[in-house]
Amino acid sequence: MEVRVAKTAGFCFGVKRAVDMVYKEAQESPCKPVYTYGPIIHNEEVIADLESKGVHAIESEEELDRIQSGTVIIRSHGVGRAVYDHIEARGLRLVDATCPFVKKIHRAVRDAGDRGDHVIIIGKADHPEVQGIIGWCSGTYDVIASLEEAENLHIPDGKRVTSVCQTTFNISKYKKIIDYLSQICYDMYVVKTICTATQERQTEAKEIASSVDAMIVIGGRTSSNTQKLYEICKSVCEDTCYIQTLRDLSTKTFQTGCTVVGITAGASTPEYIIEEVQLYVRTNF
């Protein structure tokens, strides 16, 4: 069996940086216990390992109120301004692992609000990264995730528009939305915020999927960027499966005549899981 593994598969810069920071704090933090505000990444294997090392995820400001002391790490997705204020008000030690590319979006929407612009955030409203971006908006804003939602926008009269995008958003969908907005918005400032790694990952995944008999996409079930990779691969390769770990692949049967399998993985997938999957496919199919 020939296996083609995407070069861009696995941890992106922002995720690797955040995970490394958490492991370092688990070992060396001067102020314990250690918490992350939300799971540090969307990968159950990594979260379980961190739990075993004494790092606990909290999900809300209500949980934050129950912490008496320790270190709170902001995850790579980022959070709103109010969460920073809350952590500091509680007298807890704060470590900021927000991806620098996400920080750029926070600054952009904050500055847009200061100018009086109407902000359009392109992304999934319930995604933690988007929730964090909303937390930096000081003026009017909309969140849209499709061309249909863009077509139903009611932008305040006379308002300049600043548009930003979730870093892991689907590129082709983004282009359609931004093309439409450019036609209806007389004055719009477009901040290009889709991560370069995301663009490369999605482009490479589509290229591989279009040239193989079957495609495997690896990542956490709640990982937005992995879900997008699956959608992209499925659109060009019908025999595409979505797995979290090797356990999910053990009962997989590829279509008759399958000789070439492609593998890609989301930004929160550790290298060892990718290695396990590709080794299994090479030796068992």
N, C-alpha and C positions, 0 to 999 in steps of 0.2 A: 504493500500500500504506500503510495506517495503522499507525503504530508507537507503542506505549505503553511508555515506559521508567519503571521503578520509581524513585521519588524517593530511596529508601533504597539503591539499588544502588551497589556499590563500597566503597571503604575505610571501615571504621568508625573511631571515635575511637582505639581502642587500636592498631590496625594503622597508621594514618597517623602516630601519635605515634612508634611504633617505627621505621617506615621513615624518617621524617624524622631521627630520632636517628642511624640508621646512616649515612645520606648525609652528615650533618654530621661524624660521626667519620671517614668516609672522606676527607674534605677537610681537617679541622682537628685530628684526634687528635694529642695530644702524645706518644703512645706507640704507634708502629707496629711491625709490621703489625697490621691490624684483623681480628678474627674474630667470628663470631656462633656462639653455642652452639645448633646446629641452624639450618636455614634460617630467616631472620628472618620470612618469611611463606610460605604455600603457594602461591607463584606463580612459575613457572619463568622468566617474562620478567623479573621484578624481580630474581630471584637472579642471572640471567646478567648483567644490567646492573651489579649490585654487584660481581660477580667481575671485570668489566672495569675496575672502579675500585679493585681490590686488596682487596676484602673477601671473606674465605674462610669458609665454613661448616665447623664441626667437629661431629661427631656423637656423641662419647663422651668419657668421662673418660680413656680410654686415649689418645685423640688429644690431649687437653689436656696430658697428661704430656710430649708431644713438643714442646710450644711452649716456647721459651726466653725470649721476651719479647714484649710487645705488649699490645693491648687486647682483652678478650673482652666481647662484648655479649650479655646475656641477652635472648632474644627475647620477643615479646609473650605467648606461651603460658606463660611462666614455667618454672622448674625447681625441683627439690627443694633443701632446705637444704644437703645434702651437696655439691652442685655449687658453691654460693657459697663454702663452706669450702675446697673443692679449689682454686678459682681464687685465693683469697687466699693459701693455703698455697704456691702456685707463685710468688707475688710478682708476679702479673699485674695490670694495671689492669682494673677491673671497671666496666662501664656497665650499669645495670639498665633495660631497656626493657620489663619486664613490664607488661602492661595493669593499670591500677589496679583494675579489676573482678576480675581474677584474683588480685591481691594480697589483696583482701578475703576470698577463699576460703581462701587460705593461712593468714591470721590466724584464720579461723573454725575450721579443723580443728586448728590448733596449740592454740588455747584449749580446744577440745573435748577434746583429748587430755589437757591439763593438768587438766581437771575430772574425767577418768575416763570420759567419754562414749564410746559406740560410734559411730563415724562411718560414715554411708552416703553414698557418692559416686555420684551418678547421672550416667552418662556412659560413653563407650567406653573400656575399660581400656587400650587401646593408643594412645589419643590423647595427644600430647605434653602438652597442658594437664592431662589427668587424671594422667599420670605425674608431673608436677610437683606436683600436689595431694597425691598419695600420699606424696611426699617430705617433706611437712610434717606427716604423721600420726605421732603418738608413741604411740598406743595401738591398740586393735583397730579394724578398718574392713572394709567390703565395698564393692565396685564393682559396680553393676548398670546395665544399659542397656535393660531391657525389663520388662514386667509379669510375664512368666513367671519371670524371674530374681528379681524381688521376692517372688514367691510361694514360691520355694525358699530364701529367707533363713532362717538360724538365728541369731537375735539372742541374745547372751549374757543369761542370766537376771539380772534386777535392774538391767540397764544402761539408763541414759538414752541416748537416741539423738539425734544431731545429723545432719541431712541437708543436703547441699549439692549443687549441680548444675553440670556443665560449662556454661560461659557460652553455648555455641552449640548446646545440645541442643534437639531438637524439642519445641516447647511442648506439643502435644497428647499426646505420649507421656509427657512429664514430669507432666502433670496426672493421667493415669491411674495412674502409679506412686505419686505422692505421695498421691493419694486412698486407694489401697490401704494404703500404709504408715501413714497416719493411723488406719486401722481396727485394725491389728494392734499398733501401738506405743503402749503405755500412756502413755509420757512421751517426747515427741519435740519437739525444737526445730528448726524449719524455717528455714534461711537461704536467702532468695530470691536466687539468684545468676545466673539466666539474664539475660544482658545485655539492657537495654532496646532497644538497636539490633537485636539478634537477633529479639526479639519483633516489632518494627515491620517488619523486613525480611520475616520469614516471613508475617506477616499481610497485608502489601501484595502479596507475591508470589502468595499464594493468591487474593486479590481480583482481581488482574489476570489470572491464568491462567484463572479461571472466566468471564471476559468476553471472551476472545479466541479466534481460530481456531487459533493456534499460539503456542508459548511458547519463548523461548530463555533458557537459564540459562548464565551465563558464570562460569568460575572454574577454578582448578587441580584436576587430577584427585585430588590427595591432600587437598583442602580439605574438612574435615568439614562446615563450615557450608554450603558450596556443594552438597555431596551431599544435605544435608537440604532445601535449596531445591528441588533437582531432584525429590526424592521428593514434596514438597508440591505442586509444580506438576503433576507427572505424574498425581497422584491426581485432579485436576480438569480437566486438559487432556491428552488422549491424545497429541496431536501436540506433545510437549515434547522439545527436544533440549538436550544438555549439551555445551558447547564450551569450549575454553581460550582460543582467539584466533580472529580472523577466518578464518585458514587452515582451521579445522575446519568453517566454515560454507559455504565456497565450493562444495561439492558437494551441499549440502542442497537438497532439493526439498520444498516444503510441499504439503499435500494440496490437491486440486482445490477451488476455491471459497474458498480462504483469502484474506481481505481485511484482517484485523486481526491483527497480531503483537505479542506482549508481550515485554519484555526485562527481566530482572533479573540481578544479579551478586552473587557472594559478597564477603565482607568483605576479601578479599585481591586483588581485581581492580582494577587501575589505571583511572582515568577514561578515558585515551586508548583503551584497548581497547574499552570500552563505546561510546565515540563512533564508533570505526571500524565496529563491528558495526551500530549503528543506522543510520549513513549508508549502508552497503552494502545493508541491507534496504530502505531507503526508495528507493534508486535502481536496484535490480536485480530486484525482485520485483513 
